[in-house]
Amino acid sequence: MGYNPDVARIVLGVCGSVAAYRACEVARELIHRGHEVHVVMTPHATRLIAPATFAALTGNPVTVDVFDEAQPGQITHIRLAQDADLILIAPATAHTIARLALGLADDMLTTLALATRAPILVAPAMNPAMWTHPATQAHVQMLQARGVEFIDPTYGVMACGDEGWGKIADTPTMIEVVERRLKRTQELAGIHVLVTAGPTYEPIDPVRFIGNRSSGKMGYAVAQAAAERGAEVTLISGPTALDPPAGVKCIRVQTAEQMLQAVQEHFEACDVFISVAAVADYRPERVYPLKRKRSQRAWTLRLVPNPDILGTVAPRKGHRLVVGFAAETGKAIEYAREKLQRKGLDLIAVNDVLEPQSGFEVDTTRLTLLYADGSVEPLPLLPKRIAAHRLMDAVVERLHILAGKSGVPDRSHLPDSFKSP
Ligand SMILES: Cc1cc2nc3c(=O)[nH]c(=O)nc-3n(C[C@H](O)[C@H](O)[C@H](O)COP(=O)(O)O)c2cc1C
C-alpha cells in the first residue's frame, strides 16, 4: 500500500460562484502542505476566474472540457478520477450540488465525480435563499446519504449584500477537514473488520420462510465505512437487495446457522467484529421438503431457538474488539446495556425501531452508543452512512485504548498507529 496521507493527489473542483477566487487560497495551502493539486473547473467558473491562475498556482494543467485530452490516448476524466486520493469541490454552487445529487455528468467536474471512488468533500457557497431552498437541502441530504461530506457554509454578509447562511467555510476549516479525511482513509489499514448484515431467512418449506424486516442498509454502511478507512473488510450478509460496497469481500448466507458457520470461519482472523445482522432468534424445527399445501385445518409451526452468534464468539474475543447492535422497542437502552454486559461486548449501538425514521428499511437512524465502561454517547438522527462513520470513530478510539492498555495480549500484528497509547 503506497498511499501516504501526508502527500495526496487532490482534485480541486471549482464552480461558478463569486467565491471562486477563494479556491486559489485553498490550492496554495494544499500545495504548501505537500499535496499535489489538479484543478477542474466548470465552464461557468472560467467566467469568474481564469484557468491560467490555477495552472500557475498548481503547476498542473487545468481541465474544463471533458473532451480535452491532456495526454493523447488517455481519457482525462477517468485517469483523474482513478488517480485522485480525494476530490474537494470548493466553492460548490447550488447547480453543481444538484447535478451531483442527480448523477448528471454533463461537464468535466460532474463526470469525474461520478467516475471516482475517492472521497468527495463539498464546500458550498451561495446566497442564503439558495442554500436554504428545499431543493438544495434535499440534494445535500441525498449526497450525504451516499457518503459525500459537506463542509458547511457559515453565516455572514454575501457579495450581493444579503445576510444569512451560505458563505463558503474559511480556508483553515476546509484544509483541516481535508487533512482529517485523508488520514481517515488509511487509519484502519492492516486491520481486519468482520461485519454481519441483513436478516436471516429460516425456511419452512422450499417456498416459505420466517424472516424479518432488516434491509441490510446499516450493516452495509458499516462495512463501507470500515473499507473507506482502509480496513480489510469481510461482510457476511443475509439475503438483501444491496450490492456489496466496493473493495469489501462479501459472503452471502441465508440462515442463522449458515451465518454462524461463516462467522466462526472468519472470526479468528479478525481484529474487530461488528455484529449488525438481525439474526432470527428462532427457526422452524422441521423444514418441509415439499411445498405444504393449503388446507382449512389449523397448523402449528414449532420453533426452536437459533444459535446466538454474538454469544457464541464473544467469549473467544481475546484481543479483538467486539461490537453489537440492538434494534429494540420500548426500554431500548436498558435492554441494550443488559446485552452488552451479558455478552461481554466492548460497545453496543442501540436504536429504537419504533421511532419514525430510525429502524428497518429507512436510510436514517438514531443510534445510542453504550460502552463497556458505562459511558453513553447519544447520536442525532443521521443518514446510516454518517452514523456508520460515527460508529467507526468510536471503534478507532477503542482500538487505540486497547492498544495502549498494559497487559493487553500481543498486538504486534497491528499497524504502528495502534501500538502506542
Ligand atoms: C457573479 C456571479 C456569482 C455567482 N455566485 C454564485 C454562488 O456563489 N453560488 C451559486 O450557487 N451560484 C452562483 N452564481 C450562479 C451560477 O454561476 C450559476 O447557477 C451557474 O449555472 C453555475 O454553474 P456551475 O455550477 O456549473 O459552475 C453566480 C453567478 C454569477 C454571474
The ligand as an SDF file (V2000), in Angstrom:
LIG
                    3D

 31 33  0  0  0  0  0  0  0  0999 V2000
  -21.1070   36.8660  -10.4490 C   0  0  0  0  0  0  0  0  0  0  0  0
  -21.8340   35.5960  -10.1810 C   0  0  0  0  0  0  0  0  0  0  0  0
  -21.7110   34.9930   -8.9630 C   0  0  0  0  0  0  0  0  0  0  0  0
  -22.3820   33.8060   -8.6770 C   0  0  0  0  0  0  0  0  0  0  0  0
  -22.2110   33.2290   -7.4510 N   0  0  0  0  0  0  0  0  0  0  0  0
  -22.8520   32.0730   -7.1770 C   0  0  0  0  0  0  0  0  0  0  0  0
  -22.6600   31.4490   -5.9260 C   0  0  0  0  0  0  0  0  0  0  0  0
  -21.9270   31.9010   -5.0510 O   0  0  0  0  0  0  0  0  0  0  0  0
  -23.3060   30.2830   -5.7050 N   0  0  0  0  0  0  0  0  0  0  0  0
  -24.1260   29.7090   -6.6290 C   0  0  0  0  0  0  0  0  0  0  0  0
  -24.6910   28.6430   -6.3450 O   0  0  0  0  0  0  0  0  0  0  0  0
  -24.3140   30.2880   -7.8290 N   0  0  0  0  0  0  0  0  0  0  0  0
  -23.6930   31.4590   -8.1250 C   0  0  0  0  0  0  0  0  0  0  0  0
  -23.8910   32.0430   -9.3510 N   0  0  0  0  0  0  0  0  0  0  0  0
  -24.7730   31.3850  -10.3220 C   0  0  0  0  0  0  0  0  0  0  0  0
  -24.0550   30.2480  -11.0170 C   0  0  0  0  0  0  0  0  0  0  0  0
  -22.9130   30.7220  -11.7060 O   0  0  0  0  0  0  0  0  0  0  0  0
  -24.9940   29.5480  -11.9890 C   0  0  0  0  0  0  0  0  0  0  0  0
  -26.0080   28.8850  -11.2590 O   0  0  0  0  0  0  0  0  0  0  0  0
  -24.2640   28.5560  -12.8610 C   0  0  0  0  0  0  0  0  0  0  0  0
  -25.2060   27.8550  -13.6300 O   0  0  0  0  0  0  0  0  0  0  0  0
  -23.4440   27.5670  -12.0350 C   0  0  0  0  0  0  0  0  0  0  0  0
  -22.7910   26.6860  -12.8930 O   0  0  0  0  0  0  0  0  0  0  0  0
  -21.7300   25.6170  -12.3580 P   0  0  0  0  0  0  0  0  0  0  0  0
  -22.3010   25.0110  -11.1460 O   0  0  0  0  0  0  0  0  0  0  0  0
  -21.6010   24.6400  -13.4800 O   0  0  0  0  0  0  0  0  0  0  0  0
  -20.4620   26.3420  -12.1140 O   0  0  0  0  0  0  0  0  0  0  0  0
  -23.2160   33.2290   -9.6550 C   0  0  0  0  0  0  0  0  0  0  0  0
  -23.3370   33.8380  -10.9030 C   0  0  0  0  0  0  0  0  0  0  0  0
  -22.6650   34.9950  -11.1600 C   0  0  0  0  0  0  0  0  0  0  0  0
  -22.8140   35.6490  -12.5150 C   0  0  0  0  0  0  0  0  0  0  0  0
  1  2  1  0
  2  3  1  0
  2 30  2  0
  3  4  2  0
  4  5  1  0
  4 28  1  0
  5  6  2  0
  6  7  1  0
  6 13  1  0
  7  8  2  0
  7  9  1  0
  9 10  1  0
 10 11  2  0
 10 12  1  0
 12 13  2  0
 13 14  1  0
 14 15  1  0
 14 28  1  0
 15 16  1  0
 16 17  1  0
 16 18  1  0
 18 19  1  0
 18 20  1  0
 20 21  1  0
 20 22  1  0
 22 23  1  0
 23 24  1  0
 24 25  2  0
 24 26  1  0
 24 27  1  0
 28 29  2  0
 29 30  1  0
 30 31  1  0
M  END
$$$$
